[in-house]
Amino acid sequence: QQQVKQSPQSLIVQKGGIPIINCAYENTAFDYFPWYQQFPGKGPALLIAIRPDVSEKKEGRFTISFNKSAKQFSLHIMDSQPGDSATYFCAASRRSNDYKLSFGAGTTVTVRA
Amino acid sequence: DGGITQSPKYLFRKEGQNVTLSCEQNLNHDAMYWYRQDPGQGLRLIYYSQIVNDFQKGDIAEGYSVSREKKESFPLTVTSAQKNPTAFYLCASSIILGTGELFFGEGSRLTVL
């Protein structure tokens, strides 16, 4: 049973569009929420991460929005580029479980030129 | 360049055979992990190790075994007891257990014929 539910499974946007990926969780003990980016044939790489005391975090064109009461968080890619085409995974972890990450199922984003 | 090296990149195995996947890191990280990636399921934790000569089962350890005799190395053996071994296997490391930031290798794709 997946502890972090991610949607959509895939999405396609035009260059300059804003793909949005959503994740939801049930366990309120989660206290660290990273996003990983994976290009085909490669391992994932940390993109951006947030803790629940912050409602939004930006790094370049990537923004995480966090809604603690709704137990949801999302990734927005502003001014998306074809080079952003990849699979994105949200994840969550908690101190009481050695901070082992529980990953969402992944979203494949395609940015058309 | 520091990083994680996984080998082989592609591996074919006959049913009933054990196979060992190699993972070496030169990042001087204490913690190492093995994940399995299947389409639509995200990443699932097989085993992890906090220090040399110590390792713990993850969520899907059945049919797998590991060893951690050296800090740099964390090989994974997929045994014949693993019922559905065809998958993409990812090795990762972190500075210490629980930092949340994982550094991944490029993966090994195992196909059972």
Backbone of each chain as ProteinMPNN parsed JSONL, in Angstrom:
{"seq_chain_A": "QQQVKQSPQSLIVQKGGIPIINCAYENTAFDYFPWYQQFPGKGPALLIAIRPDVSEKKEGRFTISFNKSAKQFSLHIMDSQPGDSATYFCAASRRSNDYKLSFGAGTTVTVRA", "coords_chain_A": {"N_chain_A": [[0.854, -1.199, 0.0], [0.641, 2.084, -1.015], [2.104, 4.799, 0.6], [2.244, 7.376, -0.128], [0.376, 9.129, -2.356], [0.376, 9.864, -5.734], [-0.358, 12.086, -8.418], [-0.951, 13.52, -11.696], [-0.518, 10.419, -13.558], [0.807, 10.869, -15.907], [1.635, 13.72, -17.934], [1.274, 16.214, -20.449], [2.643, 19.158, -21.687], [2.828, 22.354, -23.317], [5.767, 24.137, -24.291], [6.745, 26.583, -21.965], [4.448, 26.343, -20.515], [2.834, 25.392, -17.359], [3.358, 22.695, -15.722], [1.725, 20.777, -13.216], [2.1, 18.778, -10.439], [0.639, 16.595, -8.176], [0.607, 15.461, -4.78], [-0.446, 13.33, -2.116], [-0.818, 12.45, 1.317], [-1.283, 10.303, 4.206], [-0.174, 9.817, 6.702], [0.445, 11.667, 9.446], [2.822, 11.933, 10.723], [4.867, 12.237, 8.967], [7.602, 14.272, 8.068], [9.298, 15.355, 6.247], [9.637, 16.23, 2.901], [10.622, 15.468, -0.082], [11.307, 16.078, -3.599], [12.093, 14.191, -6.449], [13.875, 14.015, -9.535], [13.937, 12.245, -12.537], [15.671, 11.274, -15.374], [15.348, 9.454, -18.471], [16.793, 6.223, -18.283], [18.539, 6.895, -16.277], [19.492, 7.404, -12.805], [17.349, 8.681, -10.164], [17.456, 12.158, -9.087], [17.837, 14.476, -6.46], [15.615, 17.172, -6.416], [14.196, 19.3, -5.135], [13.185, 20.132, -1.801], [10.969, 20.097, 1.064], [9.92, 21.091, 4.351], [7.315, 20.608, 6.841], [6.829, 23.028, 8.186], [6.827, 25.088, 6.496], [5.092, 26.761, 3.898], [5.557, 27.137, 1.241], [8.12, 26.721, -1.192], [10.726, 27.838, -3.259], [12.886, 27.054, -5.934], [14.711, 28.212, -8.334], [13.003, 27.574, -11.286], [11.299, 25.823, -10.142], [8.741, 25.056, -7.863], [7.544, 24.192, -4.687], [4.448, 23.643, -3.206], [2.869, 23.475, -0.087], [0.379, 22.022, 1.845], [-0.489, 21.631, 4.908], [-2.771, 21.049, 6.477], [-4.489, 19.832, 4.694], [-2.984, 17.712, 4.024], [-1.431, 17.567, 1.709], [0.797, 18.1, -1.043], [2.459, 19.844, -3.67], [4.11, 20.077, -6.864], [5.214, 22.635, -8.931], [6.199, 23.539, -12.144], [7.549, 26.224, -13.413], [7.376, 28.18, -16.423], [8.023, 26.016, -18.244], [10.408, 23.904, -19.914], [11.61, 22.03, -22.788], [13.76, 20.482, -21.858], [13.004, 19.863, -19.307], [11.534, 17.639, -19.44], [10.842, 14.654, -17.999], [10.664, 12.079, -15.455], [8.973, 12.592, -12.473], [9.187, 12.232, -9.0], [7.444, 12.332, -5.984], [8.051, 12.232, -2.45], [8.107, 11.081, 0.969], [9.104, 11.224, 4.396], [9.82, 10.167, 7.804], [11.022, 10.887, 11.08], [10.693, 8.859, 12.998], [10.849, 6.544, 11.584], [13.433, 6.079, 10.809], [13.81, 7.961, 8.861], [13.337, 6.801, 6.393], [12.539, 6.88, 2.995], [9.312, 7.127, 1.554], [8.047, 6.637, -1.55], [6.107, 8.287, -4.106], [4.204, 7.125, -6.987], [5.168, 8.245, -9.281], [5.364, 10.712, -11.937], [5.241, 11.213, -15.317], [6.471, 13.752, -17.174], [6.045, 15.558, -20.096], [7.362, 18.007, -22.1], [6.499, 19.88, -24.745], [8.063, 21.324, -27.563]], "CA_chain_A": [[0.0, 0.0, 0.0], [1.481, 3.249, -1.159], [1.838, 5.781, 1.637], [2.168, 8.679, -0.788], [-0.36, 8.972, -3.609], [0.82, 10.889, -6.675], [-1.151, 12.213, -9.642], [-1.39, 12.429, -12.559], [0.516, 9.467, -13.949], [1.585, 11.524, -16.951], [1.028, 14.925, -18.468], [1.973, 16.838, -21.567], [2.398, 20.605, -21.763], [3.604, 23.093, -24.304], [6.868, 24.941, -23.75], [6.257, 27.771, -21.29], [3.325, 25.988, -19.652], [3.143, 25.113, -15.951], [2.87, 21.394, -15.254], [1.511, 20.687, -11.774], [2.03, 17.402, -9.963], [0.072, 16.606, -6.831], [0.834, 14.303, -3.916], [-1.225, 13.33, -0.887], [-0.354, 11.458, 2.285], [-2.162, 10.126, 5.353], [0.559, 9.749, 7.965], [0.797, 13.018, 9.882], [4.171, 11.923, 11.279], [5.831, 12.609, 7.924], [8.098, 15.618, 8.325], [10.261, 15.752, 5.216], [8.952, 15.955, 1.64], [11.475, 15.815, -1.227], [10.947, 15.713, -4.968], [13.209, 13.696, -7.237], [13.713, 14.093, -10.986], [14.634, 11.137, -13.177], [15.705, 11.223, -16.826], [15.363, 8.058, -18.934], [18.046, 5.484, -18.177], [19.368, 7.444, -15.198], [18.928, 7.355, -11.473], [16.73, 9.939, -9.739], [18.292, 13.145, -8.419], [17.049, 15.387, -5.641], [15.294, 18.425, -7.088], [13.819, 20.302, -4.142], [12.557, 19.475, -0.656], [10.297, 21.029, 1.97], [9.476, 20.569, 5.648], [5.931, 21.059, 7.036], [6.679, 24.346, 8.799], [6.896, 26.058, 5.404], [3.979, 26.497, 2.976], [6.008, 27.216, -0.137], [9.567, 26.845, -1.374], [11.076, 27.975, -4.665], [14.284, 26.929, -6.353], [14.682, 28.434, -9.766], [11.661, 27.495, -11.849], [10.555, 24.774, -9.436], [8.105, 25.514, -6.628], [6.718, 23.254, -3.923], [3.42, 24.201, -2.331], [2.572, 22.48, 0.95], [-0.84, 22.29, 2.61], [-0.412, 20.677, 6.024], [-4.107, 20.641, 6.943], [-5.052, 18.926, 3.688], [-2.009, 16.632, 3.829], [-1.128, 17.532, 0.283], [1.853, 18.98, -1.517], [2.498, 19.812, -5.131], [5.267, 20.64, -7.567], [4.912, 23.443, -10.099], [7.376, 23.868, -12.963], [7.233, 27.469, -14.097], [8.038, 28.377, -17.72], [8.63, 24.709, -18.505], [11.24, 23.765, -21.102], [11.734, 20.62, -23.207], [14.742, 19.819, -21.003], [12.362, 19.457, -18.056], [10.842, 16.369, -19.683], [11.428, 13.655, -17.1], [9.72, 11.526, -14.492], [9.114, 13.252, -11.179], [8.682, 11.462, -7.867], [7.375, 12.924, -4.66], [8.379, 11.274, -1.404], [7.922, 11.562, 2.338], [9.786, 10.401, 5.397], [9.605, 10.609, 9.173], [12.111, 10.576, 11.993], [10.426, 7.616, 13.729], [11.105, 5.405, 10.697], [14.794, 6.278, 10.3], [13.749, 8.824, 7.687], [13.268, 6.06, 5.139], [11.632, 7.568, 2.087], [8.202, 6.474, 0.863], [7.93, 7.344, -2.818], [4.923, 8.193, -4.938], [4.351, 6.252, -8.157], [5.864, 8.961, -10.344], [4.63, 11.399, -12.996], [6.072, 11.485, -16.485], [6.148, 15.062, -17.75], [6.584, 15.815, -21.428], [7.219, 19.407, -22.489], [6.617, 19.955, -26.207], [8.667, 22.586, -28.026]], "C_chain_A": [[0.881, 1.237, 0.0], [1.099, 4.291, -0.122], [1.724, 7.189, 1.072], [1.503, 8.452, -2.143], [-0.048, 10.16, -4.524], [-0.054, 10.874, -7.918], [-0.771, 13.483, -10.383], [-0.236, 11.482, -12.872], [1.411, 10.057, -15.029], [0.876, 12.799, -17.37], [1.937, 15.516, -19.532], [1.614, 18.311, -21.577], [3.22, 21.187, -22.89], [4.714, 23.86, -23.58], [6.306, 26.235, -23.166], [5.076, 27.512, -20.378], [3.792, 25.644, -18.243], [2.582, 23.744, -15.568], [2.784, 21.38, -13.729], [1.335, 19.223, -11.399], [1.593, 17.434, -8.501], [0.385, 15.322, -6.067], [0.032, 14.457, -2.633], [-0.711, 12.224, 0.026], [-1.338, 11.393, 3.435], [-1.425, 10.253, 6.682], [1.043, 11.135, 8.389], [2.179, 13.081, 10.527], [5.233, 12.258, 10.229], [6.293, 14.043, 8.168], [9.167, 16.066, 7.34], [9.696, 15.294, 3.879], [9.845, 16.397, 0.479], [10.824, 15.453, -2.552], [12.223, 15.286, -5.687], [12.858, 13.746, -8.718], [14.536, 12.971, -11.615], [14.518, 11.233, -14.696], [15.823, 9.764, -17.263], [16.744, 7.429, -18.839], [18.977, 5.953, -17.086], [18.712, 7.211, -13.856], [18.292, 8.69, -11.121], [17.747, 10.86, -9.063], [17.393, 14.094, -7.648], [16.868, 16.713, -6.356], [15.067, 19.54, -6.077], [13.121, 19.573, -3.002], [11.958, 20.526, 0.269], [9.986, 20.333, 3.283], [8.14, 21.212, 5.98], [5.759, 22.41, 7.717], [6.714, 25.467, 7.764], [5.788, 25.742, 4.413], [4.407, 26.537, 1.516], [7.525, 27.348, -0.173], [9.858, 26.894, -2.859], [12.567, 27.752, -4.849], [14.296, 27.037, -7.864], [13.259, 28.408, -10.281], [10.781, 26.458, -11.148], [10.031, 25.291, -8.11], [7.34, 24.363, -5.997], [5.715, 24.069, -3.128], [3.008, 23.12, -1.352], [1.349, 22.917, 1.744], [-0.931, 21.253, 3.723], [-1.798, 20.179, 6.433], [-4.752, 19.656, 5.973], [-4.174, 17.711, 3.454], [-1.714, 16.441, 2.349], [0.06, 18.448, -0.018], [1.978, 18.805, -3.023], [3.767, 20.468, -5.649], [4.769, 21.391, -8.791], [6.223, 23.703, -10.838], [7.015, 25.093, -13.794], [8.014, 27.56, -15.412], [8.75, 27.092, -18.166], [9.336, 24.69, -19.866], [11.315, 22.29, -21.516], [12.729, 19.831, -22.358], [14.204, 19.401, -19.654], [11.618, 18.13, -18.216], [11.551, 15.257, -18.923], [10.296, 13.031, -16.286], [10.017, 12.134, -13.129], [8.463, 12.398, -10.097], [8.579, 12.352, -6.644], [7.684, 11.837, -3.641], [8.131, 11.912, -0.041], [8.665, 10.648, 3.289], [9.51, 10.97, 6.787], [10.733, 10.101, 10.057], [11.915, 9.205, 12.636], [10.661, 6.37, 12.883], [12.479, 5.547, 10.055], [14.831, 7.144, 9.046], [13.799, 8.054, 6.379], [12.204, 6.697, 4.252], [10.545, 6.634, 1.551], [7.934, 7.288, -0.392], [6.525, 7.23, -3.401], [5.233, 7.384, -6.19], [5.047, 6.932, -9.326], [4.929, 9.581, -11.365], [5.588, 11.676, -14.135], [5.587, 12.77, -17.14], [6.828, 15.186, -19.107], [6.305, 17.267, -21.782], [7.508, 19.505, -23.984], [7.152, 21.327, -26.604], [7.672, 23.404, -28.846]], "O_chain_A": [[1.735, 1.426, 0.866], [-0.075, 4.631, 0.026], [1.175, 8.085, 1.714], [1.997, 7.685, -2.971], [-0.195, 11.316, -4.127], [-0.443, 9.816, -8.413], [-0.311, 14.439, -9.759], [0.903, 11.737, -12.479], [2.612, 9.79, -15.072], [-0.332, 12.941, -17.184], [3.157, 15.352, -19.524], [0.443, 18.678, -21.487], [4.186, 20.582, -23.355], [4.592, 24.183, -22.399], [5.487, 26.902, -23.798], [4.73, 28.36, -19.555], [4.991, 25.608, -17.966], [1.435, 23.654, -15.13], [3.661, 21.903, -13.042], [0.511, 18.519, -11.983], [2.118, 18.206, -7.699], [0.422, 14.235, -6.645], [-0.149, 15.564, -2.127], [-0.229, 11.192, -0.44], [-2.137, 12.309, 3.628], [-1.983, 10.738, 7.667], [1.94, 11.706, 7.768], [2.659, 14.168, 10.845], [6.381, 12.532, 10.579], [5.479, 14.924, 8.441], [9.863, 17.052, 7.581], [9.321, 14.132, 3.72], [9.829, 17.566, 0.096], [9.91, 14.631, -2.612], [13.275, 15.913, -5.561], [11.707, 13.548, -9.108], [15.698, 12.774, -11.262], [13.415, 11.269, -15.242], [16.338, 8.931, -16.516], [17.739, 8.02, -19.258], [20.099, 5.458, -16.977], [17.533, 6.867, -13.773], [18.642, 9.719, -11.7], [18.763, 10.406, -8.537], [16.32, 14.471, -8.12], [17.829, 17.308, -6.843], [15.683, 20.602, -6.165], [12.532, 18.512, -3.211], [12.373, 21.684, 0.269], [9.809, 19.115, 3.317], [7.842, 22.281, 5.447], [4.633, 22.897, 7.815], [6.641, 26.646, 8.109], [5.556, 24.571, 4.11], [3.699, 26.028, 0.647], [8.133, 27.99, 0.683], [9.317, 26.105, -3.633], [13.391, 28.19, -4.046], [13.946, 26.098, -8.58], [12.399, 29.131, -9.778], [9.633, 26.252, -11.541], [10.769, 25.888, -7.327], [6.591, 23.652, -6.667], [6.065, 25.047, -2.467], [2.818, 21.968, -1.743], [1.289, 24.037, 2.251], [-1.393, 20.134, 3.504], [-1.966, 18.991, 6.708], [-5.477, 18.752, 6.388], [-4.578, 16.778, 2.76], [-1.741, 15.331, 1.818], [0.287, 19.441, 0.672], [1.646, 17.755, -3.573], [4.399, 21.285, -4.979], [4.0, 20.857, -9.589], [7.232, 24.047, -10.224], [6.263, 24.998, -14.764], [9.147, 27.09, -15.513], [9.952, 27.105, -18.431], [8.926, 25.355, -20.817], [11.107, 21.403, -20.688], [12.553, 18.628, -22.163], [14.868, 18.664, -18.925], [11.131, 17.566, -17.237], [12.718, 14.961, -19.178], [9.131, 13.409, -16.416], [11.166, 12.182, -12.691], [7.344, 11.908, -10.255], [9.532, 13.053, -6.306], [7.585, 10.648, -3.948], [7.967, 13.127, 0.075], [8.834, 9.457, 3.029], [9.034, 12.096, 6.932], [11.314, 9.042, 9.818], [12.883, 8.463, 12.801], [10.67, 5.258, 13.411], [12.67, 5.18, 8.896], [15.776, 7.067, 8.261], [14.251, 8.583, 5.364], [11.105, 7.01, 4.709], [10.821, 5.503, 1.149], [7.631, 8.479, -0.317], [5.841, 6.223, -3.219], [6.38, 7.004, -6.427], [5.472, 6.261, -10.266], [3.847, 9.06, -11.634], [6.63, 12.301, -13.939], [4.448, 12.864, -17.598], [8.029, 14.949, -19.243], [5.156, 17.708, -21.767], [8.626, 19.244, -24.429], [6.747, 22.352, -26.055], [8.006, 24.492, -29.315]]}, "seq_chain_B": "DGGITQSPKYLFRKEGQNVTLSCEQNLNHDAMYWYRQDPGQGLRLIYYSQIVNDFQKGDIAEGYSVSREKKESFPLTVTSAQKNPTAFYLCASSIILGTGELFFGEGSRLTVL", "coords_chain_B": {"N_chain_B": [[35.721, 12.163, -10.233], [33.155, 12.212, -7.825], [30.812, 9.687, -6.929], [28.23, 7.22, -7.521], [28.605, 3.953, -8.593], [27.106, 1.556, -10.504], [26.949, -1.829, -11.503], [26.266, -4.79, -13.447], [25.014, -2.729, -16.182], [22.98, -3.763, -17.705], [21.437, -6.923, -17.401], [20.899, -10.33, -17.924], [19.127, -13.149, -16.903], [18.62, -16.592, -16.242], [15.74, -18.355, -15.149], [15.783, -19.48, -11.794], [18.413, -18.999, -11.23], [20.831, -17.361, -9.201], [21.77, -13.914, -8.943], [24.168, -11.292, -8.741], [24.243, -7.877, -8.079], [26.319, -5.111, -8.458], [27.393, -2.384, -6.394], [29.116, 0.508, -5.908], [30.51, 3.19, -4.069], [32.121, 6.369, -3.943], [31.801, 8.495, -2.317], [32.178, 8.701, 0.311], [30.069, 8.165, 1.999], [28.066, 7.117, 4.744], [25.628, 5.693, 4.809], [23.818, 3.349, 2.824], [21.666, 2.162, 0.191], [19.268, -0.015, -1.381], [16.983, 0.076, -4.004], [14.035, -0.911, -5.718], [12.604, -0.417, -8.889], [9.604, -0.318, -10.522], [7.37, 0.023, -13.286], [4.914, 2.483, -12.767], [4.859, 2.11, -10.031], [6.605, 3.493, -8.483], [9.48, 3.876, -6.337], [10.696, 1.242, -4.427], [11.862, 0.197, -1.276], [14.448, -2.089, -0.727], [16.689, -3.101, 0.843], [18.695, -1.567, 3.398], [21.619, 0.068, 4.691], [23.274, 1.229, 7.47], [25.81, 1.384, 8.555], [29.063, -0.182, 8.196], [29.014, -3.731, 8.071], [26.451, -3.935, 9.009], [23.008, -4.134, 8.31], [19.621, -3.552, 7.251], [16.316, -4.848, 6.692], [14.2, -3.663, 4.115], [11.085, -2.638, 2.692], [10.478, -4.649, 0.871], [12.075, -7.073, 1.095], [12.116, -9.832, 0.739], [13.524, -12.608, -0.903], [15.826, -11.396, -1.616], [19.289, -10.585, -0.874], [21.945, -8.986, 0.963], [25.217, -7.557, 1.544], [27.603, -5.848, 3.593], [30.546, -5.303, 3.689], [32.531, -3.514, 3.286], [32.848, 0.042, 3.517], [32.498, 1.326, 1.103], [31.096, -0.37, -0.558], [28.164, -2.165, -1.502], [26.763, -4.747, -2.299], [24.032, -6.368, -4.001], [22.217, -9.339, -3.939], [20.113, -11.096, -6.0], [18.051, -13.589, -5.437], [17.024, -16.949, -6.356], [14.689, -17.267, -5.089], [13.22, -14.999, -5.314], [10.253, -14.011, -6.61], [9.426, -12.462, -8.769], [11.637, -11.133, -10.377], [12.389, -9.45, -12.491], [13.223, -6.217, -13.175], [14.102, -2.746, -12.611], [16.916, -1.842, -10.896], [18.048, 0.199, -8.314], [20.757, 1.696, -6.705], [21.638, 3.598, -3.859], [23.024, 6.285, -1.881], [23.609, 8.046, 1.214], [24.792, 10.755, 3.251], [24.571, 10.301, 6.035], [22.37, 7.999, 7.703], [19.093, 9.025, 7.299], [19.259, 11.663, 6.426], [17.712, 12.284, 4.339], [18.405, 13.202, 1.783], [19.165, 11.501, -0.972], [21.657, 10.015, -3.016], [21.759, 8.715, -6.156], [22.755, 5.846, -8.109], [23.136, 4.898, -11.607], [21.61, 2.743, -12.127], [20.635, -0.74, -12.581], [19.427, -2.917, -14.954], [17.592, -5.74, -14.719], [16.698, -8.676, -16.323], [14.75, -11.483, -16.373], [14.79, -14.479, -18.037]], "CA_chain_B": [[34.376, 12.601, -9.883], [32.522, 11.358, -6.844], [29.511, 9.205, -7.334], [27.861, 5.827, -7.274], [28.748, 3.14, -9.794], [26.391, 0.282, -10.488], [27.237, -2.704, -12.637], [26.239, -4.31, -14.815], [23.881, -1.871, -16.5], [21.946, -4.694, -18.168], [21.752, -8.288, -16.998], [19.875, -11.314, -18.23], [19.292, -14.304, -16.032], [17.634, -17.663, -16.406], [15.005, -18.673, -13.92], [16.461, -20.408, -10.898], [19.788, -18.575, -10.991], [21.09, -16.166, -8.407], [22.593, -12.914, -9.626], [24.617, -10.239, -7.825], [24.41, -6.544, -8.646], [27.374, -4.398, -7.748], [27.221, -0.973, -6.108], [30.308, 1.082, -5.276], [30.438, 4.644, -3.954], [33.333, 7.035, -3.468], [31.343, 9.734, -1.701], [32.443, 8.575, 1.741], [28.785, 8.157, 2.691], [27.885, 5.998, 5.661], [24.406, 4.933, 4.545], [23.579, 2.901, 1.449], [20.309, 1.639, 0.007], [18.849, -0.619, -2.638], [15.594, 0.254, -4.358], [13.537, -1.554, -6.926], [11.677, 0.457, -9.583], [8.713, -0.94, -11.486], [6.497, 1.039, -13.888], [3.684, 2.798, -12.06], [4.921, 1.793, -8.592], [7.612, 4.281, -7.782], [10.658, 3.177, -5.853], [10.432, 0.499, -3.19], [13.115, -0.07, -0.574], [14.734, -3.51, -0.539], [17.556, -3.173, 2.01], [19.529, -0.403, 3.623], [22.719, -0.162, 5.618], [23.697, 2.469, 8.119], [27.259, 1.31, 8.747], [29.673, -1.432, 7.763], [28.626, -4.957, 8.783], [25.09, -3.824, 9.524], [22.015, -3.785, 7.297], [18.239, -3.763, 7.674], [15.35, -5.108, 5.636], [13.252, -2.629, 3.743], [9.692, -3.046, 2.546], [10.302, -5.805, -0.034], [13.357, -7.773, 1.191], [12.028, -11.267, 0.463], [14.14, -13.042, -2.151], [17.05, -10.616, -1.824], [20.252, -10.549, 0.225], [22.976, -7.969, 0.798], [26.333, -7.566, 2.479], [28.273, -4.536, 3.693], [31.847, -5.606, 4.271], [33.329, -2.3, 3.152], [32.011, 1.243, 3.487], [32.257, 1.751, -0.269], [30.449, -1.388, -1.372], [26.91, -2.694, -0.969], [26.209, -5.585, -3.371], [22.698, -6.966, -3.83], [22.005, -10.617, -4.61], [18.73, -11.454, -6.297], [18.08, -15.045, -5.374], [15.985, -17.668, -7.105], [13.455, -17.195, -4.305], [12.479, -13.782, -5.688], [9.263, -14.533, -7.562], [9.279, -11.594, -9.946], [12.863, -10.342, -10.268], [12.62, -8.532, -13.604], [12.981, -4.852, -12.692], [15.211, -1.794, -12.627], [17.409, -1.77, -9.516], [18.788, 1.42, -8.047], [21.527, 1.802, -5.475], [21.741, 4.989, -3.438], [23.738, 6.51, -0.633], [23.437, 9.346, 1.852], [25.892, 11.032, 4.174], [24.224, 9.446, 7.161], [20.986, 7.554, 7.606], [18.123, 9.983, 7.779], [19.369, 13.037, 5.935], [16.673, 12.475, 3.34], [18.929, 13.418, 0.443], [19.805, 10.317, -1.515], [22.378, 10.122, -4.283], [21.507, 7.455, -6.828], [23.499, 5.378, -9.26], [22.37, 4.92, -12.849], [20.707, 1.607, -12.153], [20.893, -2.003, -13.282], [18.167, -3.514, -15.407], [17.641, -7.2, -14.683], [15.629, -9.364, -17.038], [14.758, -12.936, -16.195], [14.281, -15.099, -19.264]], "C_chain_B": [[33.773, 11.644, -8.865], [31.176, 10.908, -7.326], [29.301, 7.754, -6.975], [27.916, 5.065, -8.591], [28.034, 1.816, -9.615], [26.795, -0.537, -11.708], [26.641, -4.082, -12.373], [25.027, -3.42, -15.059], [22.689, -2.718, -16.957], [22.387, -6.114, -17.819], [20.576, -9.183, -17.327], [20.165, -12.569, -17.409], [18.244, -15.35, -16.362], [16.944, -17.893, -15.077], [15.78, -19.689, -13.101], [17.898, -20.044, -10.59], [19.825, -17.385, -10.055], [21.927, -15.187, -9.235], [22.95, -11.822, -8.635], [24.851, -8.953, -8.592], [25.409, -5.775, -7.785], [27.0, -2.943, -7.546], [28.434, -0.483, -5.337], [30.138, 2.597, -5.214], [31.758, 5.199, -3.429], [32.998, 8.394, -2.869], [31.636, 9.786, -0.21], [31.166, 8.653, 2.573], [28.678, 6.93, 3.584], [26.717, 5.099, 5.256], [24.285, 4.569, 3.071], [22.258, 2.164, 1.387], [20.197, 0.906, -1.333], [17.351, -0.424, -2.796], [15.286, -0.553, -5.611], [12.52, -0.599, -7.556], [10.915, -0.347, -10.619], [7.777, 0.134, -12.033], [5.234, 1.232, -13.057], [3.707, 2.511, -10.567], [5.936, 2.613, -7.839], [8.805, 3.436, -7.386], [10.318, 2.496, -4.53], [11.752, 0.031, -2.583], [13.287, -1.561, -0.316], [15.535, -3.717, 0.748], [18.25, -1.82, 2.171], [20.552, -0.705, 4.703], [23.178, 1.18, 6.171], [25.212, 2.532, 8.285], [27.761, -0.04, 8.257], [29.238, -2.565, 8.695], [27.255, -4.869, 9.441], [24.152, -3.468, 8.389], [20.635, -4.199, 7.805], [17.359, -4.054, 6.475], [14.51, -3.868, 5.382], [11.866, -3.213, 3.602], [9.502, -4.324, 1.732], [11.567, -6.657, -0.057], [13.301, -9.248, 0.786], [12.618, -11.619, -0.9], [15.409, -12.293, -2.5], [17.984, -10.8, -0.634], [21.316, -9.512, -0.091], [24.126, -8.263, 1.754], [26.941, -6.165, 2.494], [29.595, -4.757, 4.422], [32.784, -4.416, 4.217], [32.383, -1.109, 3.07], [31.602, 1.586, 2.059], [31.329, 0.827, -1.054], [29.215, -1.968, -0.709], [26.254, -3.553, -2.05], [24.865, -6.199, -2.993], [22.633, -8.276, -4.603], [20.516, -10.868, -4.764], [18.702, -12.975, -6.365], [16.951, -15.654, -6.189], [14.656, -17.656, -6.353], [12.63, -15.951, -4.625], [11.552, -14.149, -6.84], [9.171, -13.722, -8.847], [10.469, -10.651, -10.019], [13.109, -9.342, -11.395], [12.236, -7.123, -13.182], [14.237, -4.02, -12.924], [15.641, -1.584, -11.178], [18.317, -0.556, -9.353], [19.487, 1.347, -6.704], [21.652, 3.285, -5.133], [22.577, 5.083, -2.165], [23.353, 7.866, -0.076], [24.521, 9.501, 2.898], [25.728, 10.203, 5.446], [22.783, 9.01, 6.968], [20.09, 8.66, 8.111], [18.292, 11.399, 7.305], [18.278, 13.346, 4.929], [17.197, 12.659, 1.946], [19.693, 12.178, 0.017], [20.506, 10.643, -2.825], [22.287, 8.75, -4.95], [22.552, 7.145, -7.884], [22.605, 5.372, -10.488], [21.531, 3.663, -13.049], [21.225, 0.391, -12.913], [19.552, -2.598, -13.675], [18.341, -5.021, -15.509], [16.434, -7.767, -15.402], [15.786, -10.858, -16.842], [14.072, -13.583, -17.384], [13.51, -16.369, -18.955]], "O_chain_B": [[33.863, 10.426, -9.012], [30.476, 11.63, -8.035], [30.075, 7.147, -6.235], [27.334, 5.494, -9.588], [28.323, 1.056, -8.691], [26.961, -0.002, -12.804], [26.521, -4.502, -11.222], [24.116, -3.365, -14.232], [21.54, -2.421, -16.631], [23.564, -6.455, -17.93], [19.422, -8.855, -17.054], [21.315, -12.978, -17.255], [17.113, -15.021, -16.719], [17.514, -17.647, -14.014], [16.359, -20.634, -13.639], [18.542, -20.704, -9.776], [18.961, -16.509, -10.107], [22.691, -15.59, -10.112], [22.137, -11.46, -7.784], [25.55, -8.926, -9.606], [25.345, -5.792, -6.556], [26.37, -2.33, -8.408], [28.746, -0.986, -4.257], [29.681, 3.218, -6.173], [32.42, 4.589, -2.59], [33.806, 9.323, -2.909], [31.375, 10.791, 0.45], [31.176, 9.143, 3.702], [29.138, 5.845, 3.229], [26.814, 3.876, 5.353], [24.603, 5.366, 2.189], [21.785, 1.614, 2.382], [20.935, 1.181, -2.278], [16.56, -0.702, -1.894], [16.157, -0.832, -6.435], [11.675, -0.037, -6.859], [11.511, -0.982, -11.49], [7.425, 1.065, -11.309], [4.568, 0.265, -12.69], [2.683, 2.651, -9.899], [6.098, 2.423, -6.634], [9.104, 2.419, -8.011], [9.728, 3.102, -3.636], [12.636, -0.462, -3.283], [12.403, -2.216, 0.236], [15.093, -4.437, 1.644], [18.375, -1.044, 1.223], [20.374, -1.61, 5.518], [23.434, 2.128, 5.429], [25.818, 3.598, 8.171], [26.972, -0.931, 7.943], [29.112, -2.396, 9.908], [26.944, -5.653, 10.337], [24.463, -2.591, 7.584], [20.502, -5.069, 8.666], [17.617, -3.571, 5.373], [14.158, -3.129, 6.301], [11.505, -4.163, 4.297], [8.49, -5.009, 1.877], [12.088, -6.939, -1.137], [14.341, -9.85, 0.517], [12.269, -11.019, -1.916], [16.004, -12.523, -3.553], [17.546, -11.125, 0.469], [21.565, -9.193, -1.254], [24.018, -9.102, 2.648], [26.809, -5.403, 1.536], [29.739, -4.441, 5.603], [33.722, -4.319, 5.008], [31.25, -1.24, 2.606], [30.497, 2.076, 1.825], [30.83, 1.211, -2.112], [29.211, -2.232, 0.493], [25.277, -3.12, -2.66], [24.601, -6.504, -1.83], [22.959, -8.316, -5.789], [19.761, -10.856, -3.792], [19.283, -13.567, -7.275], [16.045, -14.958, -6.648], [13.617, -17.997, -6.918], [11.463, -15.866, -4.242], [12.006, -14.547, -7.913], [8.864, -14.272, -9.905], [10.314, -9.462, -9.744], [13.964, -8.467, -11.257], [11.076, -6.854, -12.868], [15.274, -4.516, -13.365], [14.833, -1.197, -10.333], [19.226, -0.323, -10.149], [18.886, 0.983, -5.693], [21.76, 4.125, -6.026], [22.803, 4.09, -1.472], [22.84, 8.726, -0.792], [25.096, 8.521, 3.372], [26.644, 9.496, 5.867], [22.058, 9.587, 6.158], [20.288, 9.18, 9.21], [17.542, 12.276, 7.734], [17.95, 14.507, 4.686], [16.508, 12.307, 0.989], [20.737, 11.851, 0.58], [20.019, 11.435, -3.631], [22.693, 7.743, -4.368], [23.153, 8.043, -8.474], [21.449, 5.791, -10.421], [20.818, 3.544, -14.045], [22.116, 0.483, -13.758], [18.659, -2.762, -12.844], [19.149, -5.509, -16.299], [15.295, -7.39, -15.129], [16.845, -11.422, -17.118], [12.923, -13.276, -17.699], [13.009, -17.024, -19.869]]}, "name": "protein", "num_of_chains": 2, "seq": "QQQVKQSPQSLIVQKGGIPIINCAYENTAFDYFPWYQQFPGKGPALLIAIRPDVSEKKEGRFTISFNKSAKQFSLHIMDSQPGDSATYFCAASRRSNDYKLSFGAGTTVTVRADGGITQSPKYLFRKEGQNVTLSCEQNLNHDAMYWYRQDPGQGLRLIYYSQIVNDFQKGDIAEGYSVSREKKESFPLTVTSAQKNPTAFYLCASSIILGTGELFFGEGSRLTVL"}
